[in-house]
Amino acid sequence: MNHALTAAVAGFGTGLSLIVAIGAQNAFVLRQGVRRDAVLAVVGICALSDALLIALGVGGVGAVVVAWPGALRAVGIVGGAFLLCYGALAARRVLKPGTGLRAEGEVAGSRRRAVLTCLALTWLNPHVYLDTVFLLGSLAADRGPLRWTFGLGAALASLCWFAALGFGARLLGRFLARPGAWRVLDGLVAVTMLALGATLIAGG
């Protein structure tokens, strides 16, 4: 029992350390959270996607995919192009405040856009595969028969983080009610996504 708990805690800590870093996915979840726009759907997609990828890694898929490095490069180029486009849209909102975000809830069709964007940010990001499938998968393998307990801890860390980020962002609602604050947030999102997009394409 103690060994299982230790493996779960180790998985939780490792998973949390990998997903807390600022990235395109986290920036998008935060943005949806402060808008109160499709938060449950976005949080659910992120957490379930991570759980699936972690399961694939723990199950040994990572070792198989490594044999075909061209797949990761292709995903990197496609994902980088997507991030550049999304970053450009965020930069446009900074330059044209009239098209900026609003905090008063959802607009027509926003849930579908949010879901599609979240899926793209999650599954077109090679770093997600490197972290969840390859890295966590290899670390879990060292746990032997407790590798699935380690993976469960990592999946729980993902769920806790995205839930806190998405639903906790509402606490920033009063601050972000000011137009200038939205421009700062969009500026951070633009810089993050443009930098990540350029990095992924250069690496590909």
LINTA-V220303 format. One record per residue. N is the residue number from 1. RES is the residue in one letter. OMEGA is omega as a letter, one per 30 degrees, with the letter a starting at -180 (* if undefined). Layout:
BEGIN
N;RES;OMEGA  N;RES;OMEGA
END
This chain:
BEGIN
1;M;l  2;N;l  3;H;l  4;A;l  5;L;l  6;T;l  7;A;l  8;A;l  9;V;l  10;A;l  11;G;l  12;F;a  13;G;l  14;T;l  15;G;a  16;L;a  17;S;a  18;L;a  19;I;a  20;V;a  21;A;a  22;I;l  23;G;a  24;A;a  25;Q;l  26;N;l  27;A;l  28;F;l  29;V;l  30;L;a  31;R;l  32;Q;a  33;G;a  34;V;l  35;R;a  36;R;a  37;D;l  38;A;a  39;V;a  40;L;l  41;A;a  42;V;l  43;V;l  44;G;l  45;I;a  46;C;a  47;A;a  48;L;l  49;S;l  50;D;l  51;A;l  52;L;a  53;L;l  54;I;l  55;A;l  56;L;l  57;G;l  58;V;l  59;G;l  60;G;a  61;V;a  62;G;a  63;A;l  64;V;a  65;V;l  66;V;a  67;A;l  68;W;a  69;P;a  70;G;l  71;A;a  72;L;l  73;R;l  74;A;l  75;V;l  76;G;a  77;I;l  78;V;l  79;G;l  80;G;l  81;A;l  82;F;a  83;L;l  84;L;l  85;C;a  86;Y;l  87;G;l  88;A;l  89;L;l  90;A;l  91;A;l  92;R;l  93;R;l  94;V;a  95;L;l  96;K;a  97;P;a  98;G;l  99;T;a  100;G;a  101;L;l  102;R;a  103;A;a  104;E;l  105;G;a  106;E;l  107;V;a  108;A;l  109;G;a  110;S;a  111;R;l  112;R;l  113;R;a  114;A;a  115;V;a  116;L;l  117;T;a  118;C;l  119;L;l  120;A;a  121;L;a  122;T;a  123;W;l  124;L;a  125;N;a  126;P;a  127;H;l  128;V;l  129;Y;l  130;L;a  131;D;a  132;T;a  133;V;a  134;F;a  135;L;l  136;L;l  137;G;l  138;S;l  139;L;l  140;A;a  141;A;l  142;D;a  143;R;l  144;G;a  145;P;l  146;L;a  147;R;l  148;W;l  149;T;l  150;F;l  151;G;l  152;L;l  153;G;l  154;A;l  155;A;l  156;L;l  157;A;l  158;S;l  159;L;a  160;C;a  161;W;a  162;F;l  163;A;l  164;A;a  165;L;a  166;G;a  167;F;l  168;G;a  169;A;l  170;R;l  171;L;l  172;L;a  173;G;a  174;R;l  175;F;a  176;L;l  177;A;l  178;R;a  179;P;a  180;G;l  181;A;l  182;W;l  183;R;l  184;V;l  185;L;l  186;D;l  187;G;l  188;L;l  189;V;a  190;A;a  191;V;a  192;T;a  193;M;l  194;L;l  195;A;l  196;L;a  197;G;l  198;A;l  199;T;a  200;L;a  201;I;l  202;A;l  203;G;l  204;G;*
END
